[in-house]
Amino acid sequence: MRRLINHISSKNQPNTVIFSSEFLAWRQQFIPSRIRLLAWVVFIVLVMVTIFHITITIPSLNASGDPKLIFDAKRMREYLEVAVTQILSVGIGLLLAKSRVFQKSPERMFLLLSGLVLMPSQIIATLRGQASFDGDMWILFYAIQAILIPVHWRSHLISQVTVIGYFAIAMLLGWRDPNVIVPAAYGLGIFYTILICLVADVGVFLYERSLQREFELRQQLRVFLHAVSHDLRNPVIGMVMTLKTFWHPEQHTAQIPQELLKHIIDSGDRQVALINSLLEAHETEVHGIVLHHQRVKLHDLVKSVITDLQPFIQQANATVTYTIPTDLPPVNADALHLRRVYENLLLNALRYNRPGVNLTLDAVVGEHLNNQIRCTVQDDGVGMTQQQCDRLFELYSRGPNNRQSLGLGLGLYICRQIITAHGGKIGAISSPGNGATFWFTLPI
């Protein structure tokens, strides 16, 4: 275990960026879906902008009476050529984005789509000898591209350099619009465009690095969890197997009471099940906690939990009373996870209250609860404010007397995750000096 921790910490030292295979596989699936989204967004924007210009902008310019602004037949035809070519090019990009060929090479599709969006207008303008600076369109597209596809910053940089470099070459060769004075019209626009592109590339680079780091941490956590669970599970399994060799219900020996031996074996089995559930829940973190439903009688489950926690109850000199009816309808729940909820709530009450606290466990069902059972764990301890109650079930939150605890505050957060997975709700009601009531609901 020590070697594993040293290995994990040593991985944080090198400055060389090495993408994990898991991250690369995720990026390989992420980019094609976002390319299709980008193509649809650009296609819709181009159609809307074209309609807006034809219906509002161009008629307004024609109504001004200024000869320099009026769109005559030639100028209107030239505008429509560019607009229709751009829309058709993006439409082709949409079709290509769905092909299997480009899905296997998303970086190439990324560059191809960028060229299909921005290059047609430049090529047409160059053929007319009127290469113009489309800074507004470039800034808009590169901003949208960085937002929708915030990975692979090198592809962003290549797409920007290609378009801007093409325009620069056209300028050097004299294929520019002769009616535009370069220093006045292009200088500030070029500066802003390059600045926006630089900011977009830096943002994509930093976001990709943070994603890569997150994948690395997840992988390290999985390795650590498997190692810890392996180190914990094997000794527990070995202990249980050893104890089972001494368990003979038909014999009654004075050295080892069979009832106590059976209790220790059951406790060891539950520890193994808890370790396995920890691994299972981590592997299915996207889908939440995995539940294995069965019919559970709350009275029997709570009685078993209190029996297991007797050493803690006696140490705190506490009194525990459970008034859960024996004829309460069974719930369809995961018994192991439900035990964790009760154990966390009881241990939380014992930990954050004075010695001698009284605990009462109850459960009721009624029509006003929408066929749900409302379970409560009530104490007469120090209590807390309602604001503290509202924050108790958040990640890494602890009780008001957290100086007495070295835990991370995961217990109540796990309780909320379990109850939510069961389709119920959980909360706490309290006031300073009047104890606290933790409640949760379970569907019947």
C-alpha positions as CSV (number, residue, x, y, z in Angstrom):
1,M,0.0,0.0,0.0
2,R,2.8,2.4,0.8
3,R,4.4,1.7,-2.6
4,L,1.1,2.4,-4.2
5,I,0.7,5.8,-2.5
6,N,4.3,6.8,-3.4
7,H,3.6,5.8,-7.0
8,I,0.5,7.9,-7.1
9,S,2.2,10.9,-5.6
10,S,5.2,10.6,-7.9
11,K,2.9,10.8,-10.9
12,N,2.2,14.4,-9.9
13,Q,5.8,15.5,-10.2
14,P,6.7,15.4,-14.0
15,N,5.9,18.4,-16.0
16,T,5.5,16.5,-19.3
17,V,1.9,16.3,-20.4
18,I,1.0,12.7,-21.3
19,F,-2.6,12.1,-22.2
20,S,-4.1,9.0,-20.7
21,S,-5.7,6.4,-22.9
22,E,-9.0,6.9,-21.1
23,F,-9.0,10.7,-21.8
24,L,-8.0,10.1,-25.5
25,A,-10.9,7.7,-25.9
26,W,-13.3,10.1,-24.3
27,R,-12.1,12.9,-26.5
28,Q,-12.4,10.7,-29.6
29,Q,-16.1,10.3,-28.8
30,F,-16.7,13.9,-27.6
31,I,-15.3,15.8,-30.6
32,P,-17.6,14.2,-33.4
33,S,-20.8,14.9,-31.4
34,R,-19.7,18.5,-30.8
35,I,-18.7,19.0,-34.4
36,R,-22.2,18.1,-35.5
37,L,-23.6,20.5,-32.9
38,L,-21.3,23.2,-34.2
39,A,-22.3,22.6,-37.8
40,W,-26.0,22.9,-36.9
41,V,-25.5,26.1,-34.9
42,V,-23.5,27.7,-37.7
43,F,-26.0,26.5,-40.3
44,I,-28.9,28.0,-38.4
45,V,-27.0,31.3,-37.7
46,L,-26.1,31.7,-41.4
47,V,-29.7,31.1,-42.5
48,M,-31.0,33.6,-39.9
49,V,-28.4,36.2,-40.8
50,T,-29.1,35.9,-44.5
51,I,-32.8,36.3,-44.0
52,F,-32.2,39.3,-41.7
53,H,-30.0,41.0,-44.3
54,I,-32.4,40.3,-47.2
55,T,-35.5,41.4,-45.3
56,I,-34.2,44.3,-43.1
57,T,-30.6,45.4,-43.7
58,I,-30.5,45.6,-47.5
59,P,-34.0,47.4,-47.8
60,S,-32.8,49.8,-45.1
61,L,-29.6,50.6,-47.0
62,N,-31.5,51.0,-50.3
63,A,-34.0,53.4,-48.6
64,S,-31.1,55.6,-47.5
65,G,-30.5,56.9,-51.0
66,D,-26.7,56.9,-50.6
67,P,-25.2,55.5,-53.9
68,K,-22.4,53.9,-51.9
69,L,-24.8,51.9,-49.8
70,I,-27.4,50.9,-52.3
71,F,-27.5,47.3,-53.3
72,D,-28.0,47.2,-57.1
73,A,-28.6,44.0,-59.0
74,K,-24.9,43.2,-59.4
75,R,-24.1,43.8,-55.7
76,M,-27.2,41.8,-54.6
77,R,-26.2,38.9,-56.9
78,E,-22.7,38.9,-55.4
79,Y,-24.0,38.9,-51.9
80,L,-26.4,36.0,-52.6
81,E,-23.6,34.0,-54.2
82,V,-21.5,34.3,-51.1
83,A,-24.4,33.6,-48.7
84,V,-25.7,30.6,-50.6
85,T,-22.2,29.1,-51.0
86,Q,-21.6,29.4,-47.3
87,I,-24.9,27.7,-46.4
88,L,-24.3,24.9,-48.9
89,S,-20.8,24.4,-47.6
90,V,-21.9,24.1,-44.0
91,G,-24.7,21.7,-45.2
92,I,-22.0,19.6,-46.8
93,G,-20.1,19.7,-43.5
94,L,-23.2,18.4,-41.8
95,L,-23.4,15.4,-44.1
96,L,-19.7,14.7,-43.8
97,A,-19.8,14.9,-40.0
98,K,-22.2,11.9,-40.0
99,S,-19.9,9.8,-42.1
100,R,-17.9,7.0,-40.5
101,V,-14.7,8.1,-42.3
102,F,-14.5,11.4,-40.5
103,Q,-15.8,10.0,-37.2
104,K,-12.6,7.9,-37.0
105,S,-10.5,11.1,-37.5
106,P,-12.4,13.9,-35.7
107,E,-9.4,16.3,-35.8
108,R,-9.5,16.3,-39.6
109,M,-13.3,16.9,-39.6
110,F,-12.7,19.8,-37.2
111,L,-10.4,21.5,-39.6
112,L,-12.6,20.6,-42.6
113,L,-15.7,22.2,-41.0
114,S,-13.8,25.3,-40.1
115,G,-12.6,25.7,-43.7
116,L,-16.1,25.0,-45.1
117,V,-17.5,27.8,-42.9
118,L,-14.9,30.5,-43.4
119,M,-13.0,29.8,-46.7
120,P,-15.8,30.0,-49.3
121,S,-16.3,33.8,-48.8
122,Q,-12.6,34.3,-49.0
123,I,-12.1,32.3,-52.1
124,I,-15.0,34.0,-53.9
125,A,-13.7,37.4,-52.9
126,T,-10.2,36.5,-54.0
127,L,-11.4,35.4,-57.5
128,R,-13.1,38.9,-57.8
129,G,-9.8,40.6,-56.7
130,Q,-11.6,41.9,-53.6
131,A,-10.3,39.9,-50.7
132,S,-11.8,41.5,-47.6
133,F,-11.3,41.1,-43.9
134,D,-14.3,39.3,-42.3
135,G,-13.2,40.0,-38.8
136,D,-16.8,40.0,-37.3
137,M,-17.6,36.6,-38.7
138,W,-14.2,35.2,-37.7
139,I,-14.5,36.4,-34.1
140,L,-18.1,35.0,-33.8
141,F,-17.2,31.6,-35.3
142,Y,-14.0,31.1,-33.3
143,A,-15.8,32.1,-30.1
144,I,-18.6,29.6,-30.8
145,Q,-16.1,26.9,-31.8
146,A,-14.1,27.4,-28.5
147,I,-17.3,27.2,-26.4
148,L,-18.8,24.1,-28.1
149,I,-15.5,22.2,-28.6
150,P,-13.2,23.2,-25.7
151,V,-10.6,20.5,-26.4
152,H,-7.6,20.0,-28.8
153,W,-6.3,23.5,-28.8
154,R,-3.9,22.7,-31.6
155,S,-6.8,22.2,-34.0
156,H,-8.2,25.6,-33.0
157,L,-4.9,27.2,-33.6
158,I,-4.4,25.6,-37.0
159,S,-7.9,26.6,-38.1
160,Q,-7.3,30.2,-37.2
161,V,-3.8,30.4,-38.7
162,T,-5.1,28.8,-42.0
163,V,-7.9,31.4,-42.5
164,I,-6.0,34.5,-41.3
165,G,-2.8,33.3,-43.1
166,Y,-4.8,32.9,-46.4
167,F,-6.1,36.5,-46.0
168,A,-2.6,37.8,-45.3
169,I,-1.2,36.1,-48.4
170,A,-4.0,37.6,-50.5
171,M,-3.1,41.0,-49.1
172,L,0.5,40.6,-50.0
173,L,-0.3,39.5,-53.5
174,G,-2.5,42.6,-54.0
175,W,-5.8,40.6,-54.2
176,R,-7.6,42.9,-51.8
177,D,-10.6,45.2,-52.2
178,P,-9.2,48.4,-53.8
179,N,-11.9,50.5,-52.2
180,V,-10.6,49.8,-48.7
181,I,-7.7,51.6,-47.1
182,V,-5.8,48.8,-45.3
183,P,-4.2,50.7,-42.3
184,A,-7.5,52.4,-41.2
185,A,-10.0,49.6,-41.9
186,Y,-8.0,46.5,-41.1
187,G,-5.4,47.4,-38.4
188,L,-7.7,47.4,-35.3
189,G,-9.8,44.6,-36.6
190,I,-6.9,42.3,-37.1
191,F,-5.6,43.1,-33.7
192,Y,-9.0,42.3,-32.0
193,T,-9.3,39.1,-34.1
194,I,-5.9,37.8,-33.1
195,L,-6.5,38.8,-29.5
196,I,-9.9,36.9,-29.4
197,C,-8.3,33.9,-31.1
198,L,-5.4,33.9,-28.5
199,V,-7.9,34.1,-25.6
200,A,-10.0,31.3,-27.1
201,D,-6.9,29.0,-27.6
202,V,-5.6,29.7,-24.0
203,G,-9.1,28.9,-22.6
204,V,-9.3,25.7,-24.6
205,F,-5.8,24.7,-23.5
206,L,-6.5,25.3,-19.8
207,Y,-9.9,23.6,-19.9
208,E,-8.3,20.5,-21.7
209,R,-5.6,20.4,-19.1
210,S,-8.1,20.5,-16.3
211,L,-10.1,17.7,-17.9
212,Q,-6.9,15.6,-18.3
213,R,-6.1,16.2,-14.7
214,E,-9.6,15.1,-13.7
215,F,-9.2,11.9,-15.7
216,E,-5.9,11.2,-14.1
217,L,-7.3,11.7,-10.6
218,R,-10.2,9.4,-11.3
219,Q,-7.8,6.7,-12.5
220,Q,-5.6,7.2,-9.4
221,L,-8.7,7.0,-7.2
222,R,-9.8,3.8,-8.8
223,V,-6.4,2.2,-8.3
224,F,-6.4,3.4,-4.7
225,L,-9.9,2.1,-4.0
226,H,-9.1,-1.3,-5.6
227,A,-5.9,-1.5,-3.6
228,V,-7.5,-0.5,-0.3
229,S,-10.5,-2.8,-0.8
230,H,-8.2,-5.6,-1.7
231,D,-6.1,-5.1,1.5
232,L,-9.3,-4.8,3.6
233,R,-11.4,-7.5,1.9
234,N,-8.9,-10.4,2.0
235,P,-8.2,-10.2,5.8
236,V,-11.9,-10.0,6.5
237,I,-12.7,-12.9,4.3
238,G,-9.9,-14.9,5.9
239,M,-11.2,-14.1,9.3
240,V,-14.8,-15.1,8.4
241,M,-13.6,-18.3,6.9
242,T,-11.6,-19.1,10.0
243,L,-14.5,-18.3,12.3
244,K,-16.8,-20.5,10.3
245,T,-14.6,-23.5,11.0
246,F,-15.5,-23.0,14.7
247,W,-19.2,-22.5,14.2
248,H,-21.2,-25.6,15.0
249,P,-24.8,-24.7,15.9
250,E,-25.5,-28.3,17.1
251,Q,-22.6,-28.1,19.6
252,H,-22.6,-26.0,22.8
253,T,-19.2,-25.3,24.1
254,A,-18.3,-23.0,27.0
255,Q,-15.2,-21.7,25.3
256,I,-16.9,-19.9,22.4
257,P,-20.6,-19.1,22.6
258,Q,-22.2,-20.0,19.3
259,E,-24.5,-17.0,19.3
260,L,-21.6,-14.6,19.7
261,L,-19.6,-16.5,17.0
262,K,-22.6,-16.3,14.6
263,H,-22.8,-12.5,15.3
264,I,-19.1,-12.0,14.5
265,I,-19.5,-14.0,11.3
266,D,-22.5,-12.0,10.2
267,S,-20.6,-8.8,11.0
268,G,-17.7,-9.9,8.9
269,D,-19.9,-10.8,6.0
270,R,-21.5,-7.4,6.1
271,Q,-18.0,-5.8,6.1
272,V,-17.2,-7.7,2.9
273,A,-20.5,-6.7,1.4
274,L,-19.8,-3.0,2.3
275,I,-16.4,-3.2,0.6
276,N,-17.9,-4.7,-2.5
277,S,-20.6,-2.1,-2.6
278,L,-18.0,0.7,-2.3
279,L,-16.3,-0.6,-5.5
280,E,-19.6,-1.2,-7.3
281,A,-20.8,2.4,-6.4
282,H,-17.5,3.9,-7.6
283,E,-17.6,2.0,-10.9
284,T,-21.1,3.2,-11.6
285,E,-20.6,6.8,-10.5
286,V,-22.4,8.0,-13.6
287,H,-25.5,6.1,-12.7
288,G,-25.3,6.7,-9.0
289,I,-25.6,4.0,-6.2
290,V,-26.4,0.5,-7.4
291,L,-29.3,-1.0,-5.5
292,H,-30.2,-4.6,-5.0
293,H,-33.9,-4.5,-4.0
294,Q,-35.5,-6.9,-1.6
295,R,-38.4,-7.0,0.8
296,V,-37.1,-5.4,4.1
297,K,-38.9,-5.3,7.4
298,L,-37.7,-2.2,9.1
299,H,-38.3,-3.5,12.6
300,D,-35.9,-6.4,12.2
301,L,-33.3,-4.3,10.3
302,V,-33.3,-1.6,13.0
303,K,-33.1,-4.2,15.8
304,S,-30.0,-5.7,14.0
305,V,-28.4,-2.3,13.6
306,I,-28.8,-1.4,17.3
307,T,-27.3,-4.8,18.3
308,D,-24.3,-4.2,16.1
309,L,-23.8,-0.7,17.5
310,Q,-24.1,-1.7,21.2
311,P,-20.4,-1.1,22.0
312,F,-20.8,2.5,20.7
313,I,-24.1,3.0,22.6
314,Q,-22.6,1.7,25.8
315,Q,-19.5,3.9,25.5
316,A,-21.7,7.0,25.1
317,N,-23.9,5.9,28.0
318,A,-26.9,6.4,25.6
319,T,-30.4,5.0,25.7
320,V,-31.9,3.8,22.4
321,T,-35.6,3.0,22.0
322,Y,-37.2,1.8,18.8
323,T,-40.9,1.9,18.5
324,I,-41.2,0.6,14.9
325,P,-44.3,-1.5,14.6
326,T,-43.7,-5.2,13.8
327,D,-46.7,-5.2,11.4
328,L,-45.3,-2.2,9.4
329,P,-45.5,-3.0,5.6
330,P,-42.1,-4.1,4.2
331,V,-40.2,-1.8,2.0
332,N,-38.7,-2.7,-1.4
333,A,-35.1,-1.5,-0.6
334,D,-31.5,-2.4,-0.5
335,A,-31.0,-3.8,3.0
336,L,-27.3,-3.2,3.1
337,H,-27.5,0.4,2.1
338,L,-30.4,1.0,4.4
339,R,-28.3,-0.3,7.2
340,R,-25.7,2.3,6.3
341,V,-28.3,5.1,6.6
342,Y,-29.4,4.0,10.1
343,E,-25.8,3.4,11.2
344,N,-24.7,6.8,10.0
345,L,-27.6,8.6,11.6
346,L,-27.1,6.8,15.0
347,L,-23.4,7.3,15.1
348,N,-23.8,10.9,14.1
349,A,-26.2,11.4,17.0
350,L,-23.8,9.7,19.5
351,R,-20.8,11.6,18.2
352,Y,-22.1,15.1,18.3
353,N,-24.1,15.0,21.6
354,R,-23.3,14.8,25.2
355,P,-23.0,11.4,27.0
356,G,-26.3,10.0,28.2
357,V,-28.3,11.1,25.1
358,N,-31.7,9.4,24.5
359,L,-32.4,8.2,21.0
360,T,-35.8,7.2,19.6
361,L,-36.3,5.4,16.3
362,D,-39.8,5.3,14.8
363,A,-41.5,4.7,11.5
364,V,-45.0,5.5,10.4
365,V,-47.1,5.1,7.2
366,G,-50.2,7.0,6.2
367,E,-52.2,8.2,3.3
368,H,-50.9,11.8,3.7
369,L,-47.4,10.4,3.0
370,N,-48.4,9.2,-0.5
371,N,-47.9,5.5,0.4
372,Q,-44.5,6.2,1.8
373,I,-43.0,5.2,5.1
374,R,-41.5,8.1,7.2
375,C,-38.6,7.0,9.3
376,T,-37.2,9.1,12.1
377,V,-34.2,9.1,14.4
378,Q,-34.8,11.6,17.2
379,D,-32.4,12.7,20.0
380,D,-32.7,15.1,23.0
381,G,-29.2,16.4,22.5
382,V,-27.7,19.9,21.9
383,G,-29.6,20.6,18.7
384,M,-28.6,23.0,16.0
385,T,-30.0,25.9,13.9
386,Q,-32.2,25.2,10.9
387,Q,-29.5,26.7,8.7
388,Q,-27.1,24.0,9.9
389,C,-29.7,21.4,9.3
390,D,-30.1,22.5,5.7
391,R,-26.3,22.1,5.1
392,L,-25.8,18.8,6.9
393,F,-26.3,16.6,3.9
394,E,-23.9,18.5,1.6
395,L,-20.6,17.0,0.7
396,Y,-17.9,17.3,3.4
397,S,-20.4,19.0,5.8
398,R,-20.2,18.1,9.5
399,G,-22.1,18.9,12.6
400,P,-21.7,22.0,14.7
401,N,-19.3,20.3,17.1
402,N,-16.9,19.2,14.3
403,R,-13.8,19.9,16.3
404,Q,-14.4,16.7,18.1
405,S,-14.4,14.7,14.9
406,L,-11.6,13.8,12.5
407,G,-14.0,12.5,9.8
408,L,-14.5,14.1,6.5
409,G,-18.2,14.5,6.9
410,L,-19.3,12.0,4.3
411,G,-21.8,10.1,6.4
412,L,-24.8,12.2,6.0
413,Y,-24.0,12.9,2.4
414,I,-23.9,9.2,1.7
415,C,-27.3,8.9,3.5
416,R,-28.8,11.4,1.1
417,Q,-27.4,9.6,-1.9
418,I,-28.8,6.3,-0.7
419,I,-32.3,7.6,0.1
420,T,-32.5,9.6,-3.1
421,A,-31.5,6.4,-5.1
422,H,-34.5,4.7,-3.3
423,G,-36.8,7.5,-4.5
424,G,-37.2,9.1,-1.1
425,K,-36.2,12.2,0.7
426,I,-34.2,13.0,3.8
427,G,-33.9,16.0,6.1
428,A,-33.4,17.2,9.6
429,I,-35.5,19.3,12.0
430,S,-33.9,21.0,15.0
431,S,-33.4,24.0,17.2
432,P,-30.6,24.8,19.6
433,G,-31.0,23.0,22.9
434,N,-34.1,21.0,21.8
435,G,-32.5,18.0,20.2
436,A,-32.7,17.0,16.5
437,T,-35.0,14.8,14.4
438,F,-33.5,13.2,11.3
439,W,-36.2,11.9,9.0
440,F,-36.3,10.1,5.6
441,T,-39.0,8.6,3.5
442,L,-39.1,5.3,1.6
443,P,-41.7,4.2,-0.9
444,I,-43.7,1.1,0.0
